[in-house]
Amino acid sequence: MTDGRHALLAGLLALAALPSLATPLVIGVVQRANDDRLAPARLASAYPGHPGGPLQPGVALAIADARLALTSAQRTARIEAVELSDGEAPQAALQRLQQAGAVALIADLPAPQLKALAAATPLPVFNAGAADDALREADCRPNLWHTLPSERMRADALAQWLVARRWQRVLLLHGSSAADAERRATAQASLQRHGLKVVAARPFKLSADPRERALANPLLLTGGIEHDAVWVVDSDGEFARGLPYRTALPRPVVGDAGLLALAWAPHHERNGAPQLARRFERLAGRPMTAPDWAAWMAAKAIVQAALERTSTGAPTFGLDGFKGPRLSFRAWDRQLRQPLLLTDGQGVAGLAPVDGVLHPRDVMDTLGADEGERRCTAAGAAAAGAKGQP
């Protein structure tokens, strides 16, 4: 197999063979302490694609959704949550989780801490908060799985949409942070890969300095050049949210405002998504965001891996993400294959991969790194891609 089914079940420490009915399935949740992204002012701004709260509600919902299956198997599940301060080593948190009996971890950490966490434990670690492509490539780990889509997956989804609309000429606006520089390079690579032309790349800057006012003026930034669409890269989100309908030409905005490619949008109306969105909102008191969905999906995978067996005892594995097709993990980078929702924050305009996109094996692999582009060299990962059974 090339979908990582056997790998996932083996990597979850044979959870179905827990020794006692009294032994709970403990899922560890590792998050940032004093997370600036969850400050009340930022949460009130509700920047599209940004987290709306901590991971626990998504994990708790997955456990609640599996209550009947757990009861049938005479098992229980619970959450053990820990926090890491900025730059803190994970050893103390891991010791606490080990003492609690955690069998797998779900994490929302910056890339360096996430990499250190995965390196310090043999437990499966599910990444529900970091889109960095390096975590799926040079910094990958055999025990690090990703339910949040990568930055490249999101860029490929938007590029496919532009191609489908024949919006060939793209004006790229970008911030000056290190994160914006990496994401800008990813966007440019996806645009080039899909045959789209970047007519100009212009930096923006939010500043109170009158000499820099032009760098924050959408009319000036988007004027003086012909283009079919504006792609904005703004990891912070403040500039991007004010860009749609303020451009010099009446052109669509994509990227971090206008149309976004996300793992989840609460306005998706197909595949049972409204029911999932309502269950989450009742539990958490807020709409489900992409990181929430990624945490729910990770917990769902852990619980399902612990319970699922065919009548012969051989593993079968496929996940329902309430986005259409059954989902599975790629063997070569441990990334969850999944459709992405193309949303403006008010509704869902479509899904990617877009209609008409083709692939010799699985059209989901047109989003992100395909098997032939494998850059993950962690022990066992290269063999996973080659043999399909890591």
C-alpha positions as CSV (number, residue, x, y, z in Angstrom):
1,M,0.0,0.0,0.0
2,T,1.0,3.6,-0.5
3,D,-1.6,5.3,1.7
4,G,0.1,4.7,5.1
5,R,-2.8,2.6,6.5
6,H,-0.5,-0.2,7.8
7,A,2.0,2.4,8.9
8,L,-0.5,4.3,11.0
9,L,-1.8,1.3,12.8
10,A,1.7,-0.1,13.5
11,G,2.9,3.4,14.6
12,L,0.1,3.7,17.1
13,L,1.7,1.0,19.3
14,A,-0.9,-1.7,18.7
15,L,-3.5,0.3,20.6
16,A,-6.2,-2.3,20.0
17,A,-4.2,-4.6,22.3
18,L,-4.5,-2.5,25.4
19,P,-4.0,-4.9,28.3
20,S,-7.1,-4.1,30.4
21,L,-10.6,-2.9,30.0
22,A,-9.9,-0.5,32.8
23,T,-6.9,1.1,30.8
24,P,-8.1,4.3,29.3
25,L,-7.0,5.5,25.9
26,V,-5.1,8.7,26.9
27,I,-4.5,11.3,24.3
28,G,-1.9,13.9,25.1
29,V,-2.4,17.5,23.9
30,V,0.6,19.7,23.8
31,Q,0.1,23.4,23.3
32,R,1.8,26.8,23.6
33,A,1.7,28.5,27.0
34,N,0.6,32.2,26.9
35,D,-0.2,31.8,23.2
36,D,-0.3,35.3,21.7
37,R,-2.6,34.0,18.9
38,L,-5.3,33.4,21.5
39,A,-5.1,36.8,23.1
40,P,-8.6,38.3,23.4
41,A,-8.0,41.1,20.9
42,R,-6.7,38.7,18.2
43,L,-9.6,36.3,18.8
44,A,-12.0,39.1,18.5
45,S,-10.5,40.0,15.1
46,A,-11.2,36.4,13.9
47,Y,-8.6,36.5,11.2
48,P,-9.4,33.8,8.6
49,G,-7.3,30.7,8.9
50,H,-6.1,31.6,12.4
51,P,-6.9,29.5,15.5
52,G,-10.1,30.4,17.3
53,G,-9.1,28.7,20.6
54,P,-7.1,25.8,22.2
55,L,-7.1,22.3,20.7
56,Q,-9.0,20.5,23.5
57,P,-12.6,21.0,22.2
58,G,-11.7,19.4,18.9
59,V,-10.1,16.4,20.7
60,A,-13.0,16.1,23.1
61,L,-15.5,16.2,20.2
62,A,-13.7,13.3,18.5
63,I,-13.8,11.3,21.7
64,A,-17.5,12.1,22.1
65,D,-18.2,11.1,18.5
66,A,-16.6,7.7,19.2
67,R,-18.5,7.1,22.4
68,L,-20.6,4.3,21.1
69,A,-17.7,2.5,19.5
70,L,-15.6,2.9,22.6
71,T,-18.4,1.6,24.8
72,S,-18.9,-1.4,22.5
73,A,-15.2,-2.2,22.9
74,Q,-15.4,-1.6,26.6
75,R,-12.9,1.2,26.5
76,T,-12.7,4.8,27.7
77,A,-10.7,7.7,26.4
78,R,-9.5,10.9,28.0
79,I,-7.3,14.0,27.4
80,E,-4.1,14.9,29.2
81,A,-3.1,18.5,28.3
82,V,0.2,20.2,28.9
83,E,1.7,23.5,27.8
84,L,5.2,24.5,26.7
85,S,6.6,28.0,27.1
86,D,8.3,29.6,24.2
87,G,11.7,27.8,23.6
88,E,11.0,25.3,26.5
89,A,12.4,21.8,26.0
90,P,9.7,19.1,25.9
91,Q,11.3,16.6,28.3
92,A,9.4,17.6,31.5
93,A,6.0,17.7,29.6
94,L,6.8,14.3,28.0
95,Q,7.5,12.8,31.4
96,R,4.2,14.0,32.7
97,L,2.4,12.6,29.7
98,Q,4.2,9.3,30.0
99,Q,3.2,9.0,33.6
100,A,-0.4,9.7,32.6
101,G,-0.2,6.8,30.1
102,A,-0.5,8.8,26.9
103,V,-0.4,6.6,23.8
104,A,-0.2,9.4,21.2
105,L,0.2,13.2,21.2
106,I,-1.6,16.0,19.4
107,A,0.4,19.2,19.2
108,D,0.0,22.9,18.3
109,L,3.6,24.2,18.6
110,P,6.0,26.3,16.5
111,A,8.0,24.2,14.1
112,P,11.3,24.1,16.2
113,Q,9.5,22.9,19.3
114,L,7.3,20.5,17.3
115,K,10.5,19.0,15.8
116,A,12.1,18.7,19.2
117,L,9.0,17.1,20.7
118,A,8.8,14.4,18.0
119,A,12.6,13.7,18.4
120,A,12.3,13.3,22.1
121,T,9.6,10.6,22.2
122,P,8.7,7.4,20.4
123,L,5.0,8.2,20.6
124,P,3.1,9.2,17.5
125,V,2.9,13.0,17.3
126,F,0.1,14.6,15.3
127,N,0.7,18.1,14.1
128,A,-2.5,20.1,14.2
129,G,-1.0,23.6,14.1
130,A,2.1,24.1,12.0
131,A,1.8,24.4,8.2
132,D,5.6,24.6,7.6
133,D,6.6,22.5,4.6
134,A,10.0,21.7,6.2
135,L,8.3,19.6,8.8
136,R,7.1,17.3,6.0
137,E,10.5,17.5,4.2
138,A,14.0,18.1,5.6
139,D,12.7,18.2,9.3
140,C,10.4,15.3,9.1
141,R,10.3,12.5,11.7
142,P,9.0,8.9,11.3
143,N,6.6,9.4,14.2
144,L,5.4,12.9,13.1
145,W,2.0,12.9,11.3
146,H,0.2,16.0,9.9
147,T,-3.5,16.6,9.9
148,L,-3.2,20.3,9.2
149,P,-2.5,20.9,5.5
150,S,0.9,22.2,4.6
151,E,1.5,25.6,3.2
152,R,2.2,24.1,-0.2
153,M,-1.1,22.3,-0.2
154,R,-2.9,25.6,0.4
155,A,-0.9,27.3,-2.3
156,D,-1.5,24.5,-4.8
157,A,-5.3,24.7,-4.1
158,L,-5.4,28.4,-4.8
159,A,-3.3,28.1,-7.9
160,Q,-5.6,25.4,-9.2
161,W,-8.6,27.7,-8.7
162,L,-6.9,30.5,-10.6
163,V,-6.1,28.2,-13.5
164,A,-9.7,26.9,-13.6
165,R,-10.9,30.6,-13.8
166,R,-8.2,31.5,-16.3
167,W,-6.9,34.3,-14.1
168,Q,-3.4,33.9,-15.4
169,R,-1.7,37.2,-14.3
170,V,-1.1,37.5,-10.6
171,L,0.0,40.5,-8.6
172,L,1.7,39.2,-5.4
173,L,1.7,41.4,-2.2
174,H,3.7,40.2,0.7
175,G,4.8,41.2,4.2
176,S,8.3,41.5,5.5
177,S,8.4,38.9,8.2
178,A,10.5,35.7,8.0
179,A,7.2,33.6,7.9
180,D,6.0,35.8,5.0
181,A,9.2,35.3,3.1
182,E,8.9,31.5,3.3
183,R,5.3,31.6,2.4
184,R,5.9,34.0,-0.5
185,A,8.4,31.5,-1.9
186,T,5.9,28.7,-1.6
187,A,3.2,30.8,-3.4
188,Q,5.6,31.7,-6.2
189,A,6.6,28.1,-6.7
190,S,3.0,27.0,-6.9
191,L,2.1,29.7,-9.3
192,Q,5.0,28.8,-11.5
193,R,4.2,25.0,-11.3
194,H,0.7,25.7,-12.6
195,G,1.8,28.0,-15.4
196,L,0.6,31.3,-13.8
197,K,2.6,34.5,-14.2
198,V,3.6,36.8,-11.4
199,V,3.5,40.2,-13.0
200,A,5.0,41.9,-9.9
201,A,5.8,41.1,-6.3
202,R,5.3,44.2,-4.0
203,P,6.0,44.4,-0.3
204,F,3.5,46.0,2.1
205,K,4.1,47.4,5.5
206,L,1.7,48.6,8.2
207,S,3.4,51.7,9.6
208,A,2.5,55.0,11.3
209,D,5.5,56.6,9.7
210,P,4.2,59.1,7.0
211,R,7.2,58.3,4.8
212,E,6.0,54.7,4.6
213,R,2.3,55.4,4.1
214,A,2.5,54.2,0.5
215,L,3.5,50.7,1.6
216,A,0.1,50.3,3.4
217,N,-2.1,51.9,0.7
218,P,-3.9,49.2,-1.3
219,L,-4.7,51.6,-4.2
220,L,-1.0,52.4,-4.6
221,L,0.2,48.9,-4.1
222,T,-2.2,47.4,-6.7
223,G,-2.1,50.3,-9.2
224,G,-0.1,50.8,-12.4
225,I,0.0,47.2,-13.7
226,E,-2.4,44.9,-15.4
227,H,-3.3,41.7,-13.5
228,D,-6.2,39.2,-13.2
229,A,-5.9,38.5,-9.4
230,V,-4.1,39.7,-6.3
231,W,-2.4,37.1,-4.1
232,V,-1.6,38.5,-0.6
233,V,0.8,36.8,1.8
234,D,0.2,38.2,5.3
235,S,0.9,35.8,8.2
236,D,-0.2,38.4,10.7
237,G,-3.5,39.0,8.9
238,E,-4.1,42.7,9.7
239,F,-3.2,44.1,6.3
240,A,-4.8,41.4,4.3
241,R,-8.2,41.8,5.9
242,G,-8.5,45.3,4.6
243,L,-7.4,44.5,1.0
244,P,-10.6,43.1,-0.7
245,Y,-12.7,45.8,-2.5
246,R,-9.9,48.4,-2.0
247,T,-7.7,47.5,-4.9
248,A,-7.0,49.9,-7.8
249,L,-8.7,47.5,-10.3
250,P,-11.8,45.4,-9.6
251,R,-9.9,42.2,-9.2
252,P,-10.4,39.1,-6.9
253,V,-8.1,38.8,-3.9
254,V,-6.8,35.3,-2.8
255,G,-4.2,34.1,-0.2
256,D,-4.7,35.4,3.3
257,A,-7.9,37.4,2.5
258,G,-10.6,37.2,-0.1
259,L,-10.5,33.6,-1.1
260,L,-8.6,31.3,1.2
261,A,-7.8,27.5,1.0
262,L,-8.4,26.0,4.4
263,A,-8.8,22.6,6.0
264,W,-12.1,23.7,7.4
265,A,-14.7,26.4,7.1
266,P,-17.9,26.4,9.3
267,H,-20.1,27.2,6.3
268,H,-19.4,24.1,4.4
269,E,-22.9,22.6,3.5
270,R,-22.1,19.2,2.2
271,N,-20.9,15.7,3.4
272,G,-22.4,16.1,6.8
273,A,-20.3,19.2,7.5
274,P,-23.1,21.2,9.1
275,Q,-23.7,18.6,11.7
276,L,-20.0,18.5,12.6
277,A,-19.9,22.3,12.8
278,R,-23.0,22.5,15.0
279,R,-21.7,19.8,17.4
280,F,-18.4,21.6,17.7
281,E,-20.1,25.0,18.3
282,R,-22.3,23.5,21.0
283,L,-19.2,22.1,22.7
284,A,-16.8,25.0,22.4
285,G,-19.1,28.0,22.1
286,R,-17.4,29.2,19.0
287,P,-17.2,28.2,15.3
288,M,-14.8,25.4,14.3
289,T,-11.6,26.6,12.6
290,A,-9.0,24.8,10.5
291,P,-6.8,23.9,13.6
292,D,-9.8,22.7,15.4
293,W,-10.7,20.4,12.6
294,A,-7.0,19.2,12.4
295,A,-7.1,18.4,16.2
296,W,-10.5,16.6,15.8
297,M,-9.1,14.6,12.8
298,A,-6.0,13.6,14.7
299,A,-8.0,12.4,17.7
300,K,-10.4,10.6,15.4
301,A,-7.4,8.8,13.8
302,I,-6.0,7.8,17.1
303,V,-9.3,6.4,18.4
304,Q,-10.1,4.7,15.1
305,A,-6.6,3.1,15.0
306,A,-7.2,1.8,18.5
307,L,-10.5,0.2,17.6
308,E,-10.5,-0.8,14.0
309,R,-9.9,-4.3,12.8
310,T,-11.4,-6.5,10.2
311,S,-12.9,-9.9,11.1
312,T,-9.5,-11.5,10.1
313,G,-7.6,-9.2,12.4
314,A,-5.9,-7.4,9.5
315,P,-5.9,-3.6,9.7
316,T,-8.2,-1.5,7.5
317,F,-8.1,2.2,7.7
318,G,-9.8,5.2,6.2
319,L,-11.0,8.4,7.8
320,D,-14.2,10.4,7.3
321,G,-13.3,14.1,7.5
322,F,-16.8,15.3,6.5
323,K,-15.3,16.7,3.3
324,G,-16.2,13.9,0.9
325,P,-13.8,11.1,0.1
326,R,-12.2,8.9,2.7
327,L,-8.9,10.3,3.9
328,S,-5.5,8.6,4.4
329,F,-2.0,9.5,5.2
330,R,0.8,9.7,2.6
331,A,3.5,7.2,3.3
332,W,6.3,9.5,2.1
333,D,5.7,12.5,4.3
334,R,3.0,11.5,6.9
335,Q,0.7,14.2,5.6
336,L,-3.1,13.6,5.6
337,R,-4.5,13.7,2.1
338,Q,-7.6,15.8,2.1
339,P,-9.7,18.2,0.0
340,L,-9.3,21.9,0.9
341,L,-12.2,24.2,1.2
342,L,-12.0,27.5,-0.8
343,T,-13.8,30.0,1.3
344,D,-14.2,33.8,1.7
345,G,-15.3,33.4,5.3
346,Q,-19.0,33.7,4.5
347,G,-19.4,30.6,2.4
348,V,-17.5,27.9,0.5
349,A,-17.0,28.7,-3.2
350,G,-15.5,25.3,-4.0
351,L,-13.1,22.5,-3.1
352,A,-9.6,21.6,-4.3
353,P,-8.5,19.6,-6.1
354,V,-10.7,21.4,-8.5
355,D,-12.7,19.6,-11.2
356,G,-10.5,18.6,-14.1
357,V,-7.3,18.2,-12.2
358,L,-5.8,14.7,-12.9
359,H,-3.3,12.4,-11.2
360,P,-2.3,8.9,-12.2
361,R,-3.1,7.4,-8.7
362,D,-4.8,9.8,-6.3
363,V,-6.0,13.3,-7.3
364,M,-5.5,14.4,-3.6
365,D,-1.7,14.1,-4.3
366,T,-2.0,17.2,-6.6
367,L,-2.0,19.2,-3.4
368,G,1.4,19.3,-1.7
369,A,4.5,17.2,-2.4
370,D,3.8,14.1,-4.5
371,E,5.7,10.8,-4.1
372,G,8.2,11.6,-6.8
373,E,9.2,14.8,-5.0
374,R,9.9,13.1,-1.7
375,R,12.3,15.1,0.5
376,C,11.7,13.4,3.8
377,T,14.9,11.4,4.6
378,A,14.1,10.5,8.3
379,A,14.8,6.8,9.1
380,G,12.1,4.7,7.6
381,A,10.4,7.4,5.7
382,A,12.2,6.9,2.4
383,A,11.5,3.2,2.5
384,A,7.9,4.1,3.3
385,G,7.5,5.9,0.0
386,A,9.3,3.2,-1.9
387,K,7.6,0.2,-0.5
388,G,4.3,1.7,0.8
389,Q,4.6,-0.2,4.1
390,P,6.7,1.8,6.5
